[in-house]
Amino acid sequence: MKLLVIGAGNMGLTYAKAIHRFGIMGNERIMIMDKSPEKLAELRADGVFDVYDQSEDCVPKADMIMLAVKPQHKDSLFNEMKPLIHDNPLIISVMAGVTIETIQKALGLQKVVRAMPNLPAQVGLGMTTFYADNSVNPNEEILTEKLLASTGEAIKILKEDDINTSTAVSGSGPAYIFYFLEGMLNGAKHYGFDDATAKKLVTQTFVGALELFKQSDLSPTEWMDRVASKGGTTREALNTFEKERVGEAIQKGMIACYDRAIELSKL
């Protein structure tokens, strides 16, 4: 099967490189289409992919097409693609907020998978959720999962709205982590640690805590109880977080994220 990735930005190129690295498409070279002359020159110099700047030169050849462009470019892209599509190719979209129905109507086809990746895909630790229209056959679903899991983990979800839900959890989640990281970094620097030392202290603390959580069946509350003794320093910090309703604010932020995802899906 021939795979075409449309959009060589961060996410499109991340997937293309990972799929190539793991040899998922066998001996078939992956096609990439982009409009940026600088990006095209870079890709052609690498010599890894078949590189295109015009839809008519690549879309008709594709059995699978990954859409990795910004959502605001979807209408012009769909208008370009529609007359060029044949044999009902499988479409895999990583465009935020663009529904399967929107893609089906715009392109006049049925086989569409909608996916929500996240930024750690760039370092092979991504979390991607995906939902497949029921016209996608089991073998195509298996291949889709392999493609998406090339950048970390991929799970199939049971209804399309869970793409919006997972956007609020894993899709946007790295930004929440970075927000908390920044708070801890600022706290470390408040006490006189230089940037490098603060980064080392905070990042290793995150890595260690996450690994403890991954390797056990304990809940976050149970781990907090193990770290924080009654009347101690850690408990004082946790009490302050509770007083400031930090946990509640995080949940409110996730709800706002979900609501915005719904709004975008209606545009």
C-alpha positions as CSV (number, residue, x, y, z in Angstrom):
1,M,0.0,0.0,0.0
2,K,1.1,3.5,-0.8
3,L,1.0,6.0,2.1
4,L,0.8,9.8,1.5
5,V,1.3,12.2,4.3
6,I,-0.1,15.7,3.5
7,G,1.6,18.3,5.7
8,A,5.3,18.1,6.7
9,G,4.9,20.1,9.9
10,N,5.7,18.8,13.3
11,M,3.1,16.0,13.5
12,G,3.1,14.9,9.9
13,L,6.8,14.6,9.7
14,T,7.0,13.0,13.1
15,Y,4.7,10.2,11.9
16,A,6.4,9.9,8.5
17,K,9.8,9.4,10.1
18,A,8.6,7.0,12.7
19,I,6.6,4.9,10.2
20,H,9.7,4.8,8.0
21,R,12.0,3.9,10.9
22,F,9.9,0.9,11.9
23,G,9.5,-0.2,8.3
24,I,5.7,-0.5,8.7
25,M,5.1,0.2,5.0
26,G,7.7,-2.4,3.9
27,N,9.6,-1.5,0.8
28,E,7.1,1.1,-0.3
29,R,8.5,4.6,0.0
30,I,6.3,7.1,1.9
31,M,5.1,10.1,-0.1
32,I,5.0,13.5,1.5
33,M,3.3,16.6,0.2
34,D,3.9,20.1,1.5
35,K,3.7,23.7,0.2
36,S,6.8,25.1,1.9
37,P,9.8,25.5,-0.4
38,E,12.2,25.3,2.5
39,K,10.6,22.1,3.9
40,L,10.5,20.6,0.4
41,A,14.2,21.3,-0.1
42,E,15.1,19.8,3.2
43,L,13.1,16.6,2.6
44,R,14.5,16.2,-0.9
45,A,18.0,16.6,0.4
46,D,17.3,13.8,3.0
47,G,16.3,11.5,0.2
48,V,14.2,9.3,2.5
49,F,10.7,10.1,1.1
50,D,9.1,10.8,-2.3
51,V,8.4,14.5,-2.0
52,Y,5.7,16.5,-3.8
53,D,4.3,20.0,-3.9
54,Q,1.2,19.3,-6.1
55,S,-1.8,17.2,-5.2
56,E,-2.3,15.9,-8.7
57,D,1.1,14.3,-8.6
58,C,0.6,12.2,-5.5
59,V,-3.0,11.9,-4.3
60,P,-4.1,9.6,-7.2
61,K,-1.3,7.2,-6.2
62,A,-2.2,6.9,-2.6
63,D,-4.0,4.0,-0.9
64,M,-3.8,5.7,2.5
65,I,-3.7,9.4,3.1
66,M,-2.7,11.0,6.4
67,L,-4.0,14.5,6.7
68,A,-1.7,16.5,9.0
69,V,-2.4,20.1,8.0
70,K,-3.8,22.9,10.2
71,P,-7.6,22.8,10.4
72,Q,-8.0,26.2,8.9
73,H,-6.5,24.9,5.6
74,K,-8.9,22.0,5.3
75,D,-11.4,23.5,2.8
76,S,-8.8,24.5,0.2
77,L,-7.1,21.1,0.6
78,F,-10.3,19.2,0.3
79,N,-11.2,21.1,-2.9
80,E,-7.8,20.1,-4.3
81,M,-8.1,16.5,-3.3
82,K,-11.7,15.6,-4.2
83,P,-11.4,15.3,-8.0
84,L,-8.1,13.4,-7.7
85,I,-9.3,10.6,-5.3
86,H,-10.0,7.2,-6.7
87,D,-10.7,3.7,-5.3
88,N,-11.9,5.0,-1.9
89,P,-8.5,5.3,-0.1
90,L,-8.3,5.2,3.7
91,I,-8.1,8.7,5.2
92,I,-6.3,9.1,8.6
93,S,-6.8,12.6,9.9
94,V,-4.8,14.2,12.8
95,M,-6.5,17.6,12.2
96,A,-7.9,18.9,15.5
97,G,-11.6,19.5,15.6
98,V,-12.4,18.2,12.1
99,T,-15.1,15.5,12.3
100,I,-15.3,12.3,10.3
101,E,-18.6,13.4,8.7
102,T,-17.0,16.7,7.6
103,I,-14.2,14.8,5.9
104,Q,-16.5,12.3,4.3
105,K,-18.8,14.9,2.8
106,A,-16.0,17.1,1.6
107,L,-14.1,14.2,-0.1
108,G,-17.0,12.1,-1.1
109,L,-15.7,8.9,0.5
110,Q,-16.4,6.8,3.6
111,K,-13.2,5.2,5.0
112,V,-12.0,7.8,7.5
113,V,-10.1,7.5,10.8
114,R,-9.9,10.4,13.1
115,A,-6.9,10.5,15.5
116,M,-5.7,12.8,18.3
117,P,-2.0,12.6,19.0
118,N,0.0,14.6,21.4
119,L,3.4,16.4,21.4
120,P,5.5,13.7,23.0
121,A,5.1,11.8,19.8
122,Q,8.1,13.8,18.7
123,V,10.3,11.8,21.1
124,G,8.5,8.4,20.6
125,L,6.4,8.7,23.8
126,G,3.2,10.0,22.3
127,M,-0.3,9.0,23.2
128,T,-2.7,8.8,20.3
129,T,-6.4,8.0,20.4
130,F,-8.3,7.1,17.3
131,Y,-11.8,6.4,16.1
132,A,-12.6,4.6,12.8
133,D,-15.8,4.8,10.8
134,N,-17.4,1.4,10.6
135,S,-16.6,1.3,6.8
136,V,-12.9,0.8,7.8
137,N,-12.3,-2.9,7.7
138,P,-10.5,-4.8,10.5
139,N,-7.2,-5.2,8.6
140,E,-7.2,-1.4,7.9
141,E,-7.8,-0.8,11.6
142,I,-4.9,-3.0,12.5
143,L,-2.6,-1.2,10.1
144,T,-3.8,2.2,11.2
145,E,-3.0,1.3,14.9
146,K,0.5,0.3,13.8
147,L,1.0,3.6,12.0
148,L,-0.2,5.7,14.9
149,A,1.6,3.6,17.5
150,S,4.9,4.2,15.7
151,T,5.3,7.4,17.8
152,G,4.4,5.8,21.2
153,E,1.1,4.3,22.2
154,A,-2.2,4.2,20.3
155,I,-5.6,3.1,21.5
156,K,-8.9,2.7,19.6
157,I,-11.8,4.5,21.3
158,L,-15.5,3.5,21.1
159,K,-17.2,6.7,20.0
160,E,-16.0,9.8,18.1
161,D,-16.9,12.2,20.9
162,D,-14.1,10.5,22.9
163,I,-11.7,12.2,20.5
164,N,-12.8,15.5,22.2
165,T,-12.6,13.9,25.6
166,S,-9.1,12.6,25.0
167,T,-8.1,16.0,23.6
168,A,-8.8,17.3,27.1
169,V,-6.8,14.5,28.7
170,S,-3.9,13.4,26.6
171,G,-4.0,15.7,23.6
172,S,-3.7,18.9,25.6
173,G,-2.3,17.2,28.7
174,P,1.4,17.9,28.1
175,A,0.7,21.6,28.4
176,Y,-0.8,21.0,31.8
177,I,2.3,19.2,32.8
178,F,4.5,22.0,31.5
179,Y,2.4,24.5,33.4
180,F,3.0,22.6,36.7
181,L,6.7,22.2,35.7
182,E,7.0,25.9,35.2
183,G,5.5,26.5,38.6
184,M,8.0,24.2,40.3
185,L,10.9,25.7,38.3
186,N,10.0,29.2,39.4
187,G,9.7,27.9,42.9
188,A,13.2,26.4,42.7
189,K,14.7,29.6,41.3
190,H,12.9,31.6,44.0
191,Y,15.2,29.9,46.5
192,G,18.3,30.6,44.5
193,F,18.9,27.6,42.3
194,D,20.3,28.4,38.9
195,D,18.4,27.4,35.8
196,A,20.4,24.2,35.1
197,T,20.1,23.0,38.7
198,A,16.4,23.9,38.9
199,K,15.7,22.0,35.7
200,K,17.6,18.9,36.9
201,L,15.8,18.9,40.3
202,V,12.3,19.3,38.8
203,T,12.6,17.1,35.7
204,Q,14.1,14.1,37.6
205,T,11.5,14.5,40.3
206,F,8.8,14.2,37.6
207,V,10.5,11.3,35.9
208,G,10.9,9.4,39.2
209,A,7.3,10.1,40.4
210,L,5.8,9.0,37.1
211,E,7.9,5.8,37.0
212,L,6.8,4.9,40.6
213,F,3.2,5.4,39.6
214,K,3.5,3.4,36.4
215,Q,5.2,0.4,38.2
216,S,2.6,0.1,40.9
217,D,-1.2,-0.2,41.5
218,L,-1.2,2.6,44.1
219,S,-3.4,5.6,43.4
220,P,-2.0,9.2,43.4
221,T,-3.6,9.7,46.8
222,E,-1.9,6.6,48.2
223,W,1.4,7.8,46.9
224,M,0.9,11.3,48.3
225,D,0.2,9.7,51.7
226,R,3.5,7.7,51.5
227,V,5.4,10.9,50.8
228,A,3.6,13.2,53.2
229,S,3.6,12.6,56.9
230,K,1.1,14.2,59.2
231,G,2.3,17.7,60.2
232,G,5.3,17.5,57.9
233,T,6.7,19.7,55.2
234,T,5.1,17.8,52.2
235,R,1.7,17.7,53.9
236,E,1.9,21.5,54.4
237,A,2.4,21.9,50.6
238,L,-0.5,19.6,49.8
239,N,-2.7,21.4,52.3
240,T,-1.9,24.7,50.5
241,F,-2.8,23.1,47.1
242,E,-6.1,22.0,48.6
243,K,-6.8,25.4,50.0
244,E,-6.1,27.0,46.7
245,R,-8.3,24.4,44.9
246,V,-5.5,23.4,42.5
247,G,-7.0,20.0,41.7
248,E,-10.4,21.6,41.1
249,A,-8.8,24.2,38.8
250,I,-7.1,21.5,36.7
251,Q,-10.5,19.7,36.2
252,K,-12.1,23.0,35.2
253,G,-9.4,23.6,32.7
254,M,-9.9,20.1,31.2
255,I,-13.7,20.8,30.9
256,A,-13.0,24.1,29.2
257,C,-10.6,22.3,26.8
258,Y,-13.3,19.7,26.0
259,D,-15.9,22.5,25.4
260,R,-13.6,24.3,23.1
261,A,-12.9,21.1,21.1
262,I,-16.7,20.7,20.6
263,E,-16.9,24.3,19.4
264,L,-14.1,23.8,16.9
265,S,-15.7,20.6,15.6
266,K,-18.8,22.7,14.6
267,L,-16.9,25.2,12.6
